[in-house]
Amino acid sequence: MLAELCRVLLSEMGLPIEVLTETVIAVAEAIRGNYTNQEYFANTTLITNENLSRSSLVVLLISMTAEKQPFKMRCAVFYCFLSYLHDNEFGKTKVIETLLPTSQPDTSLSTGSLICQAITSSESVQCWFGCVSLLYCLLDVEHLREQLLRVQVSTTLDHPPVLLIKHVSSLLVSMGNRRVQMRAGILMLLSTWLKNCPSAVAIFLGNEDNLHYMTTQILDDCGEGTESEQQVLKGLMAFVLLVCLENVDDVERKSSLEQLVERRVGRDTVVAAIEGLSRTEQFVRAAQKPQPLTKTPNELFLDYHFIKMFKSSEVQLIKMLRPTGEFNGTASNDSIIQSFKDLIKRQDEEIAVLKQEAKRSAAQIEQLKQASDKSELERELETTKKNLEESRAQNAKADGMQLQIQEMYRVNEQWRGEAAKYKQWAEQWQQYQIAQLPNPTETAVQYLQQQVQQLEQQLAYGYQAFEEHSKSTAKYASDCAEWKHRAEVAEAELAKEREAKRQQNALHNGENGLSELAALKAEQEDLLVLLADQHNKITQYRNRLKDLHQVVTDEEDD
């Protein structure tokens, strides 16, 4: 199952973000606290487009630090990485080792470099993710806190590298009373790092700015954020001060630190800040489940396992300031219980409101659905009516055209009748005109004989023209042959000097003669056609003379 989930997670199938998020959460639940699954997941790799091999952990951290990724997806990836570190000392060690300096620096992406990149990011959510991720590497593994002190970071090329703990501390101080989410993440990381690590405490207290910042910010009420967020930050700063006080290895240094805290802040103020942290909404929300339950980035403030560490150390730390046992643990527990009750009450109210909204939304959806169905039926009815009207109009138009056709047919028949009548009248009139002549048959014959004479004259002219064109054709044919002969002679004489030009001229001259010959032949064919046409007309007139019972001699037939 895990192998299949990893295949889906590291594939490039373009899954929807909801499916991919649920897959990441499923992988997180499968590897959480299971060393075998954790190792299998860590050894799973992805081959990128640049043919580079990246481990699944690096892929997770790249997604976690990508600002363009949806917040829900980033939270799921963050939870999956924490699940890999859960009860996995070997995995935590491997992550810290990627941060340690080596003789041969590795320029490729690693889990450690991505975590440091997140911590130094200007994006609040990314910085918080990075701080909590590094915090998980230090939980319950004290020797890694010493190893982490060797880590150096370089923010700019102009400045030499500094220790990571110094850089994180200076980053916190530089924020002043702004960026509440980033300060919460850094304070959780510092308190975890300083706990049970005197060397880290010595480095942290070596900078007076750190103590000055802590003691002044606990008393500051003018910072950014809500009242509850301010209470969380004060509690975290008080927790860091008490962790330093508990783990400082120099007796004199411890005494002076205790006096400084009492003088600048006051024991009661520190204790109140510690106890007030447990009563905040952020504390109660984070204590419910290891997986972040926030819906918006601003709600990320405290971590589940940090709260467990805080609760396990709270009583002991407060006893350092109240050794006589004045710690009101019962009241604190009651306040926590009351906070949980208040949170549950608010959630019940929110659930009731959401249920009412869901009912209203369902009713609105049903109304919209009915309205949509009704409007769809109305649209279909309107379309049907429109089609019916168009069909009726077309039918009416067709009926009108049919009537027009019938009327035109009737008028046409009338015109045909009139035309036949006028034709009959014309024939009768022609017969009448012929009948009025003294000798109608002789007159018609004379008219036809005149036409025959005219056609015979035209035929004689055609024969004469044919003879002339035949002579011209023969002359042009001889000229063409002569030109062709001349061209061949010219080609033979000038072949050595200008062969290409002579060939072109000769061919050109020959083509002129051929074109003239072709024109003469075409003209001769036209004359033959004309003569044949004249002959046909004469034959027709002779036949008409025969039909009129006129005598046609054999010579005329020939």
Secondary structure, 3 states (H helix, E strand, C coil): CHHHHHHHHCCCCCCCHHHHHHHHHHHHHHHCCCHHHHHHHHHCEEECCCCCEEEHHHHHHHHHHCCCCCHHHHHHHHHHHHHHHCCCHHHHHHHHHCCCCCCCCCCCCCHHHHHHHHHCCCCHHHHHHHHHHHHHHHCCCHHHHHHHCCCEECCCCCCCCEEHHHHHHHHHHHHCCCCHHHHHHHHHHHHHHHCCCHHHHHHHHCCHHHHHHHHHHHHCCCCCCCHHHHHHHHHHHHHHHHHHHHHCCCHHHHHHHHHHHHHHCCHHHHHHHHHHHCCCHHHHHHCCCCCCCCCCHHHCCCCHHHHHHHHHHHHHHHHHHCCCCCCCHHHHHHHHHHHHHHHHHHHHHHHHHHHHHHHHHHHHHHHHHHHHHHHHHHHHHHHHHHHHHHHHHHHHHHHHHHHHHHHHHHHHHHHHHHHHHHHHHHHHHHHHHHHHCCCHHHHHHHHHHHHHHHHHHHHHHHHHHHHHHHHHHHHHHHHHHHHHHHHHHHHHHCCCCCHHHHHHHHHHHHHHHHHHHHHHHHHHHHHHHHHHHHHHHHHHHHHHHHHCCCCCCHHHHC
